[in-house]
Amino acid sequence: MGTFFDWFSPLFQYALFTNQKQLGEALYLNIAKNLNLDLSKFKRNLTLAAPAITKDIQLAEKLGVSGTPFFVINSPTFSGVVQLADIESILTGAK
């Protein structure tokens, strides 16, 4: 199937980011089909990845991660867009 960048094409980006409420296997398979990926290999890879994804989701819930990007800097947490100046200020104060 190639590399991540084959998958993360403009078609993938458009399909995924404009269909946030439809995320799930049906959407992913449709995107893979439109990208002319090997669907049997894609389905097999989805199955293999499922336990790791579930584990990541459980850890995120345990840590209170509410979105991406998510930063933990010397205990305070930040979700979403964080300005570089804010990160620099926090890091300077952490010394």
Helices and strands as residue ranges (DSSP letters): H 4-7, H 10-17, G 20-22, H 25-34, H 39-63, E 70-72, E 77-79, H 84-93
